[in-house]
Amino acid sequence: MAYSKPYLTVKDQLALIKSRGMIISDEALAESYLNKIGYYRLSGYWYPYREAKQVAGITKVLDDFKSGTKSSEIVDLYVFDKKLRLVFLDVIERIEIALRVQITLQLGKQGADAHRNPKALHPNFLRQINQKTGKSQHAEWLARNDDAFDRSKEEFAKHFRTKYFGEIPPIWIAAELWDFGTMSFLYAGMRKSDQIAVAKTFNVPSFDVMETWLRSINVARNICAHHSRFWNKPSVVQPKWPSAVDVPDLGHIVGDTNAQTRIYGLACLCAHLLKSINPNSTWLPRFKSTVSDFPSSTVVNLKSAGFPADWDKTNLWS
């Protein structure tokens, strides 16, 4: 099917959404938002406000908006989502830095080049071959690691390349250029004993739980860093959940698939990790405060983001 929708000016865009039933109380302000945020980006936030009907047992979303849909409410939801992304980026940064330290401490015991040494890593990291590239996971990871260091304009990287020309930086220097994806990829390639040791520093009961948590956080980080809609997206990587016995603070959503696979579940595992990093952090109350600003609406609610009733009264958050 060929794409046939025409180009629309901002005034045409405004006229279109008005014709579909959206209430615009301030047209100049609405035009400003369309100019600064964009029609297509905002459309992701007004999608739940569109009418729907059943056709042959399938729900079809229509172009027209539900009665009472206001442009101001859409913008409020957009602003809320922006605040939510920022508060998540804050906690993810703290987790990223702490994880970097623990990986380098654990692998560094085995030598400055442990990240290059096959004997220091899990055999599968070297055996598993990418059929498209013909390279092992370890070889691909090393190429990513080396490329980041070779291209870096950070002063410490330039100093090392100048002073130790032709030398390979030790893991504790190279690690400073790892992003979250690079770290989670390396964690998955570590020996099980090392994975367990790192997981224990964060009070996570098993390496496989920790691995899925890191992959889930990495996906969330990328969404937030690229300013994409976040608040009601399901997790692409579904994290494994420990039992209530192993991690009591997470027991209130054991078996709650909606909570576990949405933003609320991500917030829970971040809060748990943060408590081992900095028990006195103010992030938890700031997160609760951000969530309390969820826009008043008869169409959308926090259940779409996985929040169960009375979530803020659970042990984890209180």
N, C-alpha and C positions, 0 to 999 in steps of 0.2 A: 504494500500500500504506500503510495507516494505521499509525502508531507505536503499539504496544500494550504496551511494557514498563512494568511498574509501578514506583512509587517504592519504594526499599529503604533501610532504616536502615543505619547502619554495621555493626551486628551482622548484619543480613541480608546485606549485601555480603560480609562475611567468611565467612559460612556458604556463600554461593554459590561463591566462589572455592575454598573447601575441598572442596566437593562436586564441583568440576571437576578436582580432583587437585593443587592447589597445596599444597606443604608449608609449614605455618605452625609455626615452632618457638616463637614467643613471640606469643600471641594479643593480649595487651595492647599490645605494640609495633606489631603489624600494624594494630590498630584505630586507634592513634595516627596512623599514616601515612595511613590512609584518611580520617581526620578532617582532617589538615593538608594533605595533597597531593590527595586525591580519587580516587575509583574510576576516573572516566573518564580523568583525566590519566595515571594509572598504567597503564591498559589499553593505552596506546600503547607502553609499554615491555615489557609481557608478551605483546604480539601475536606476536612471533617464537617464543614458547614454546608456542603453541597447536598442537595436532595438526592435521594436514591430510591430505586424501585426494583421489584423482583421481576425478572424476565426469564421465563422457563427455568425457574428455580435458582437463577443466578442473580446476585445483587449487581445492578448497574448504577453507577454514580452519574448523576445528571449535571448539566451545566448550571442550572438555576440554584440559587442559594435558599437555605431554609428560612422560613419567615423570621424576621427580627434580627438577621445577621448584620452586624455593624462593622464598618471598616475599623473603627477604633478598637474593637475587641480583637481583631486580627493582629493589629499592630501591637497591642498589649501582649499577646501571646508570643509574637516575634521577639519583643524586648525581654520577656521572661526567659525565652530560650537562650538568648544571648548571655544573660546573667548566669544561667545554669551552666553553659559551656565554660565560662570564665572560672566559676567556682570549681568545676571538675579539672580544668587545666592546672589549677593551683595544687590540688591534691596529687594529681598525676605527676607533676614536677617533683614533689617531695618523694614519692614512691620511686621514681626513676633514679634520682640521685642516690637514695639509700640502696637500691638494688645494684647499681653500678659499683658501689663500694663493696658490697658483700660478694659479688661475683669476682671482683679483682682480688679480694682478700683470700677467697677460697681457692681460686686457680693459681694465684701468685705464689702460694706455698710450694707449688710444683715447678716453679721456675718462671723467669721473666717472659718466656715465650710459650707458656703453657697453652695459650689460645691457638698456637700453631702446632703444638706437639700432639700427634695422633694418640700417643699413650696416655695423655692427660684428658682425653675426651671419650665419649661413648663410641663404640665401634660403628654403630648405625649411622653416626654423623658422617663417617667416611665412606660407608658402604652404599648408602642410598644415593642413587644417581638421578639427576634431572634428565629425563629422556630428550628434552628439547636442546639442552646445552651440552649434554654428555659429561657434565661435571658433578662431583659429589656435593652434598650440602655444605660440607666443611670448606671445599674449594670456593664455592660461591660466596660463603660468608667471609672468607679471607679476602676475596677480591673486593667485596664491599667495604671491609675494614680498611684495607690498604688504600683504596681509592679515596676514602674520606680523609685519610691522613695526608696523602700526597696533594690533595686539592685544598686542604685547610689553610686559611689565612690567619688562624689564631696565632698569637705571638709565641705560645709555648711550642706549637708545631713547627713554626718557621725557625725558632731557636734550635730545636732538636735537629732539624734537617741541615742546618748550617754547621752546628758544632760537631754533630756525629754523622757527617756525610756518608751515605751508603749503608748506615746502620738501620736496623729494624727497631722501632720503639718498643719498650716493654709493655706488658699488658696494662699496667697502671697509668701509663701515659696515653696509649692508644684508646683506652676506655673513655677518655674525656670527650671523644668525638662520636661515641655510639649514640644513636637515637634509641627510642624505646623498642622499635622493631628489631634493631640489630641485637640489642641485649636479650630480648625474649627468644630470638632465634638461637643465640649462643646458649642460653639457659637450657633450651630443649636438647642441645647437643652435648651437654655435660654428662659426666658419669653420674649414675643414680645416687651414689654416696655423696657427691658434691651437691647435687640438686637438693637432696634431703637436708644437708647442712645449711644451705641458703634458706630453704623454706622454713626451717625451724627458727631462724633469726627473726622471721616475721610472724611466728606463731601459727604457721600453716601446717596442718598435720601430715601432708604427703606431697611428694614432688609432682604427681600428676594433677592434683588440684591446683598447685601453684602454677604449673605450666599453662593450664587453661585460663586461669585468672590473668596471667600476663598477656596472653594473646587477646583476651577480651578487652583489657585496658588499652592495649595498643590500638585496637580498632577504634575505640572511643576517642583516644587521643587524636587520631587522624581526622575523625569527624569534626572534633572541636577545633583543631588547628586550621581546618579548611572552611570553618564557619558554616558548616552544613546544618540543616535542621536536625535536632538532637533529642528533644524532650520525649517524643513518643516512638522512637525507632526501636525495633527489637534488635537484640544483639546478634550479630552475624556469627560470632563464636559463642556458643553457650557454655558458660563456665560450670565446672563440676562443683558440687556442694558437699561439704563435709557433714557428718552427722551432728545432731544437736549435742551429743555427748562430747565429741571432739572439739567443737567450737560453739559453746552455748549461746554466744551473742548473735549467732546467725540462725539459731534454731527456730525463730518465729517465721521463717519463710521456707523451711525444709518442706518439700512437696508442693510449694506454691510456684508453679511453672511461670505464671504471668509475672510474678515479682522477680524471679530469678533471671528471666531473660529480657528484662527491661531495665530502664535507667535506675530504678530503685535497687535492683540486685547489684548493679555495678557500684552504686553508692555504698551499699553495705560492705562489699569486699574491700573497697578503698578505705572505708572507715576502720575496718578491722586491721588492715595493713598499717594504717597511720598510727593506730594505738601502740603498735610495737616500735614505731619510729620515733614518735613524740607523743607520749600520753597526755601532755598538757596542751596540745594543739587546740587552737580556737576554730579549726576548720569545721568540726561537727556542728557547733551552734550556728556558724555562718551558713552552712548548708541548709540547716533547718529554717533559718531566716529567709534564705533565698526561695525555698520551696513555699514558704508561707505567703509569698507574693504572687502565687499562681492566680491568673486573672479569673474574675468571677464570670461564670459561663453556664448556660443551660445545655450546651452541646458537648464541650470537652471537660475532662476532669483528670485528676491525678491517677486514677485507676488505669488510664491508658499508658501511663509511665511506670506501672507496676506497683504503685504505692498501696499497701494494704491499709485497712482502717486502723486508726490509732498507732500507726507506725512510729510516731515520735515519742510514744510512751514506752516503747520496748527498752530492754536493758542496753542495747547497742547505742541508742540515741539519747537515753536519759541519764 
